[in-house]
Amino acid sequence: MLKQLRERTKVFLWIVVVAFVISIFAVWGMDLRTGDRTEADPEVAGIVNGERIPRQAYAQVATELLNGVKQQRGEDYRMSDMEYRMVQEQAWETTVQKYLIASEIEKTGITIGDDELVSFIRRNPHPSLQSVFVDDNGNFDYQAYLAALGDPSADWTQLENWARSILPEFKLESMLMAQVHVPDRELYDRFLRDSLVVKARYVRVPWADIDEGPAPTDAEIRARYDEIADEFVVPERRRIAVIGIEKAPSELDEEDVRGRLEEIRGEIMAGEDFAEAARNWSDDYMTAEKGGDLGFFSRGSMDSTFTETAFALEPGEVSEPVRTPFGYHLVKMEERDTVDGVEQVHVRHILMEVEPGYDTIDSLRTVLRDVIEEIKDRGFRETAEARGLQYDEPEPIARQAFIPGIGYNPRIINFAFNHRAGQISSTIESEDMVRFVKILEEIPEGRKPLDEVRETVAERILLDRRRAAARETAAEIRREAATSGDLESAALSRSFEMLETPRFRRDDAVPGIGANTAFATAAHTLAVGELSPPITGSDAYYLIVVTERDEPAAEIFADRRPLLLQQARTEMTRRFLANWYEKVRANAEVEDLREEIID
């Protein structure tokens, strides 16, 4: 059969990377630097369990993801700097995932036989082929596809290669999924969540107003601090220094944009439609497709310069290019109106952003090369001071934190946590800045000292006292109610009132209590008339008596069981695969070497 497949007519297949069906875990929170670091190699993006990841392999994944964004949002979509960085991080994790999955496939000894490959190709037509073999109604014609596979004159080598590339992952996935079992109890519990309806009366015993007693002693504080020490762990951090060089447009760039807008204005004045020009030229992608239409607005709702220009125009008039912090605009007045005594204008605009041009970027590259050489010769901070460059030493940063004064920049985080103290990054670019980063200090994980958190520990002790007192009060009310059979009287004797819920399902939000709470779970497990033990809430204890319980009929469960099984299996499989990969990822030795260093 494989020989026949290879002899088939050539059909161009757009081969795509089929990702393993598991959640891609974010880079934050994971230790990407285990074992000894490797000396920088410009051709290596990183190392996964000793295997080098070529920079080209990582770049290919990044390009595929970026192209996917363009396909989804349009070729003209301009990605923000933060979006671009997030895609880069996703590309890195996807690349790491690919290598880890390949390693797991090798460990399990998965192999692909010819018969297995043929069966897979027959049962799983490549997506691109589903638009090739169609019937008269435009639907995929499976029989025509099978007939084509049997044609001895066709060459399906690419199809075979595609199947060989993804079938091991499918087999590994199938092996893992086979370990997922959905017990009947899980299905019935899901059924009850959607179908069982209850109504309850309850007593709420809050702990906020309960007297917590005298201030905690030093001995109590010390003992409680030792008990909850894990809550005061400070993660591994890095102290860094940053040199920033702004990617500012030059006056020539300003003149170029002004000149282009003046030309566009001339064409508009000669008869070109303003709205059409906006669709063709405006950098305001929110309004460009609407012909630059901003609608009506009043004074004070826009940039002051833009507003003054708009209100100074007469209907039909087009302004000269006007500069705002967003760039240069042409503004066209459409009409004026007054609403409730407030004057408004309806305008359109064409925005052209001012960005560094080729000459500016070329000059900046020259400056950057000079800065690199000077850092090597003179020193990091000394170079910044000598050149009058922006220099900052932010507070120590953790893996998951935004960088003070910089914000979300995973490239800086990656460099700081994957290189040694004293090393200096090469250029790390963002939308408006080029930065150099020096690692000043590696700060290991630690614990906040008692003196720093003494007040927090003392407050915890007082809270514990209030909670314990509230629980004891709730228990006393329950004991009295169990004896007398009257929960309301037992509550009123201690100045607590009896409250009532509406009818609710387990996942419904109960007024005053919330959704998916211990209260709701307890209420759905109680029999009618049964008094609960004290149930812990977010700020109170509850005593609950169910007054109505509508059990769904057994035949309804039987009808819904297939759908419930499908839903449960999908969710449990996704969770199982995610947990499996999380363990694989956590135990992997991964070095992120994407950021280059200055030798």
C-alpha positions, 0 to 999 in steps of 0.5 A: 500500500505504501508503494502505491501511495508513493506512486500517486499523482502529486498533490501540494500539501501545506504541512502544518505542525500539529501540536500535542493536545495539552495546555501550553504552560506559561514560562512564568513560575517555572525554573528554566535554569537547572544544572550548569549553564552553558556558554553562549552559542549564537546558533543555540536558542536553548537546551532541553535535557541536554539537547540543543535547540537550534535558534532556527527551530525556535524562530520557525515556531515563532514565525508560524505563530505570528503568521497565525495571528495575521491570518486570524486578524488580517495582514494589516493588523499591527501587533502591540509590543506586549502582544509580540512579546507574549507570542515570543514566549508562547513560541519558546514554550511550544518549542520546549514542549516539542522537544519534551514530547519527542523525548517522552515518545522515545522513552516509551519506545513508540514505533510506527508500522507500515500497516498502522501508517496506512490505516491512519492515513485512510482514517485521517485525511489531511485538512488540506485534502478535505477541500480537494475531494468534494462532492457536488454539494461542496462536502468532503467526499470520503469515498473519492479520497479513498479511491485516490489513495488506491490510484497507483500513479499518484505520489503521496510522499508528503502525506506519508511524511506528515502522518509519520511526523504526527502519528507518534504524538497521537499514539502517546496521547492515546496511551495517556488517555487510556489511563483516564477513567470516569467513575459512575459516581462522577457522572451522577454528581455532575448530573445532580449539579445541573438538576438537583434543586434545594431550598434552605433556612440557615443561621449565619455566625460571622466572626468579624465582630467577635472579641478576640481577647488580649494582644498575642504574646511574643511566644504566640507570635513566634509559634504561629510564625513557625507554623505558617512560615511557607506563607512568607517565602520570598521567591528567587529574585535578581537585582539588575541594572538597565540602560535604556536608549529611546528609539525616538524619531528624528526631525527628518522622520517628522518632516517625512510624515508631515510631507506625506499627509500634505500630499494626501490632503492635496489629493483630497482637496483635488476631489479624492474622498476623505473616507476612502483616503482614511481607509487607505492611509490611516494608522488608526486601525479602530476607525480606518475601516469606518473612513476615519469616522470618530462620530460626535464628541464634545470639548474635553473628551479628546486631546486638546490640540486635536479638539481645538483643531476640530472645533475651529473647522467649518463643516466640510473643511479639512485641516492642515496636518496637526501634531498630537502625541499619537502622530500627525492628523488630517481632520475633517469637520462633518457637522456641528450639533448642540445637545443639552446646551453642549456643543458637539462636532462630528469629525473624521481623521487620518492618523499617521504615526511618527516612527523612526525611519531607515536612516534613524534606525541605521544611526541608532545601530551605529550608536548601539555598536559604539555603546557595546564597545564602550561597555566592554572598555569602560564599564556598564554604569560608567558608559551610561553616565558618560553618555547621559543615557537612562540608567536604572536599578529597579527593585529585585525582580521575581520570575512572575513580576512586572519590572518596575519602570519597565512593565511586562518584558519576558526577554529581560526576565529570561536573561536575568534568570538564565545567566550569571551575575555580572553578565550583560545582555546584548540589545533587548528591543521593545517598541520604543526602547533598546535596553542593555541589562546587567545582572548585579546579584542572584538572590536565592529563595528565602523567607521574610524575617519575623520582625518584618511580618510580626504585625501580619502574624499577630493579625492572623492569631486574632483572626484565628481566635475570632474564627474559633469563637464563632465556630464554638458559638455555632456549635452551641446553637446546634447543640441547643437546636438538636435538643429542642428541635427549634433552630430559630429559637436557639439562634435568636437566644444569641441574637442571630436571625434565621435566614432563607435561600431561594431555590438553587442548584449547586453551582448557582450564586446564592444571594449573600453567600456566593457561588460554588461555596461549601454552603452550596455543597453542604446544602445539596448533600443534606436530607430535608430537615437535617441540621448541618454541622457548622459549615465554614464560609469566607467570613462566617460559619453557617448552620443549614436546614434544607426545607425543599429538595427536588430530586431529578428522576432516574430516567432523566439521568439515563437520558443525559448519561452519554452527554455527561460521559463525553463532557466528563471524559473531555474535561478529565482528559484535558486535566490529566494531560495538563498535569502529566505535561506539567510534571514532565516540564517541572522535571526537565532541565531547560536552559533559555539562551535566547538572549545573547550576552556581550562578550 
